[in-house]
Amino acid sequence: MSTLVLALLAGAVIGLALGALGGGGSVLAVPALIYLLGFSPASATTASLIIVTATSATALYAHARDGNVAWKTGALFAAAGVVPAFLAGAAAGHLPEVALTTAFAVIAAVAALGMLRPSSIEPPDRVRPVKAAGAGAGLGVVTGFLGVGGGFLAVPALVSVLGLRMKQAVGTSLLVITVNSLAALTARTGTGGDLRWEVIAPFTGAAILGAWDGKRLATKITGATLQRIFAGVLLAVAAFMLIDVIL
């Protein structure tokens, strides 16, 4: 199968997951770039940031049009993550590939387990600025190091720490992800290795289009079923990556 076809298929699947679940789908971008398209871990995390930024910005527009973005709250949350994302993005290029792959596999497994064991998220009685800043900074570090959007971390944080409604949290998380991804990309300028734009461009385009189809898919299959299917795939990918590192 040609590289172009693989890029289009992988992008479409990841876009479907993003559109249907509202977050978490971008976690599959890095392993797809490494194992299907031959990117090194460092190049894959940088390329993933490009894909995540473009896809999140497009989805943000759609959510903003529906009034589901808390701009002021999201901007403050994102601001806490900008410097950590920048620093983590700069540091990631100097980490051994084994460390990057292992860290990514662990984060993917954590995301999958969180989807398999959903817990009820209660809004706080009052917003705690220090806790909110810590959550925003933590998300920035994850985005900068591993090249993932972190919607699976951002949405629960925006609900439980800042008290947003779920729909607002999903839309606002896209603002946070876009800002953090841009900061991490800025830090990685010139250090991302071989960025093959002939692969990244079709991958990104397919992901954006797939996200729109994912929204329609979500109306036909229950969210819980979609989450379980995606979590199973994510766990399998995490296990494969860990085995690959060990062997």
MOVEN-V308372 format. One record per residue. SS is DSSP state (h for helix, s for strand, l for the rest). OMEGA is omega in degrees with one decimal (999 if undefined). D_FIRST is the distance of its C-alpha to the first C-alpha in whole Angstrom. Layout:
{{SS;OMEGA;D_FIRST} {SS;OMEGA;D_FIRST}}
This chain:
{{l;-175.4;0} {l;179.9;4} {h;-179.8;7} {h;-179.6;8} {h;178.5;7} {h;179.4;7} {h;-180.0;10} {h;-179.2;11} {h;-179.6;11} {h;178.9;12} {h;-179.5;15} {h;-179.9;16} {h;-179.6;16} {h;176.4;19} {h;177.0;20} {h;-179.6;21} {h;178.6;23} {h;-177.8;25} {h;-176.5;26} {h;-173.0;27} {h;-179.9;28} {l;179.6;30} {l;177.5;29} {l;-176.6;27} {l;-177.7;23} {l;178.2;23} {h;-179.2;23} {h;-175.7;20} {h;-177.0;18} {h;177.8;19} {h;177.7;18} {h;180.0;14} {h;-178.9;15} {h;-168.4;16} {h;179.0;14} {h;-170.4;10} {l;170.4;11} {l;176.8;13} {l;170.0;17} {l;178.6;20} {h;-179.8;22} {h;178.7;24} {h;-178.7;22} {h;-179.8;20} {h;176.8;23} {h;178.3;24} {h;178.7;21} {h;177.8;22} {h;177.5;25} {h;-179.2;24} {h;-178.8;22} {h;-179.3;25} {h;-178.0;27} {h;-177.9;26} {h;-179.5;25} {h;179.5;28} {h;178.3;30} {h;179.7;29} {h;178.5;30} {h;178.5;33} {h;-178.6;34} {h;-179.9;34} {h;179.0;36} {h;178.4;38} {h;178.9;39} {l;178.3;39} {l;-176.2;42} {l;178.2;40} {l;175.2;40} {l;-168.7;43} {h;-176.7;43} {h;179.5;46} {h;-179.2;45} {h;-179.4;42} {h;179.3;43} {h;178.7;45} {h;179.8;42} {h;-178.7;40} {h;179.6;43} {h;-176.9;43} {h;-173.9;39} {h;-178.5;39} {h;176.3;41} {h;179.0;39} {h;179.3;36} {h;-178.1;37} {h;179.1;38} {h;178.0;35} {h;178.6;33} {h;-177.7;35} {h;-174.8;35} {h;-178.8;31} {l;-178.0;30} {l;180.0;33} {l;174.6;32} {l;-177.7;30} {h;179.2;27} {h;-179.8;28} {h;178.9;30} {h;-178.1;28} {h;179.7;25} {h;179.5;28} {h;179.9;30} {h;-179.4;27} {h;179.2;26} {h;179.3;30} {h;178.6;30} {h;178.8;27} {h;177.9;29} {h;178.5;32} {h;-179.3;30} {h;179.8;29} {h;176.5;32} {h;178.3;34} {h;-179.6;32} {h;-179.6;33} {l;-178.8;36} {l;177.9;37} {l;178.8;41} {l;-178.1;43} {l;-178.6;43} {l;175.3;47} {l;-178.7;48} {l;175.3;50} {l;175.8;54} {l;-179.1;54} {l;177.6;51} {l;-174.9;52} {h;-178.0;51} {h;179.5;50} {h;179.2;48} {h;179.2;46} {h;178.7;46} {h;178.9;45} {h;178.7;42} {h;179.2;41} {h;179.3;41} {h;178.1;39} {h;178.4;36} {h;179.2;36} {h;-179.5;36} {h;179.5;33} {h;-177.6;31} {h;-177.4;32} {h;-165.8;31} {h;176.0;28} {l;178.3;26} {l;-179.5;26} {l;178.8;28} {l;177.7;30} {h;179.5;31} {h;175.0;32} {h;-174.5;35} {h;-175.9;36} {h;177.8;36} {h;-179.6;39} {h;-179.2;40} {h;177.3;41} {h;-172.0;43} {h;-177.7;45} {l;-174.9;46} {l;172.9;46} {l;178.6;47} {l;171.1;44} {l;-173.5;44} {h;-179.5;40} {h;177.9;39} {h;-178.8;40} {h;179.1;39} {h;179.9;35} {h;-178.4;36} {h;179.0;38} {h;179.6;35} {h;174.8;33} {h;-179.4;36} {h;-178.7;36} {h;-179.5;32} {h;-179.0;32} {h;-178.8;35} {h;-179.5;34} {h;177.8;31} {h;179.2;32} {h;179.9;35} {h;178.4;32} {h;178.7;30} {h;179.9;33} {h;-175.8;34} {h;-178.8;31} {l;178.9;31} {l;-178.2;31} {l;-173.6;30} {l;-179.8;26} {l;-176.3;25} {l;178.2;22} {l;-177.0;21} {l;-174.9;18} {h;178.1;19} {h;174.8;16} {h;-176.1;14} {h;-177.1;17} {h;178.3;18} {h;177.3;15} {h;-178.9;15} {h;179.6;19} {h;179.7;19} {h;178.7;17} {h;179.5;19} {h;179.1;22} {h;179.3;21} {h;-179.5;20} {h;177.8;24} {h;177.4;26} {h;179.1;24} {h;177.3;25} {h;178.6;28} {h;178.7;28} {h;-177.9;27} {h;179.2;29} {l;-176.8;32} {l;179.6;31} {l;-177.9;30} {l;-179.2;33} {h;-179.2;32} {h;179.3;33} {h;178.6;30} {h;-178.2;28} {h;180.0;29} {h;179.0;29} {h;-178.0;25} {h;179.8;24} {h;177.7;27} {h;177.9;25} {h;-177.9;22} {h;177.3;23} {h;178.9;25} {h;178.9;23} {h;179.6;21} {h;179.0;24} {h;179.1;25} {h;-178.9;21} {h;179.7;22} {h;177.7;26} {h;179.6;25} {h;178.7;23} {h;-176.9;26} {h;-177.4;28} {l;999;26}}
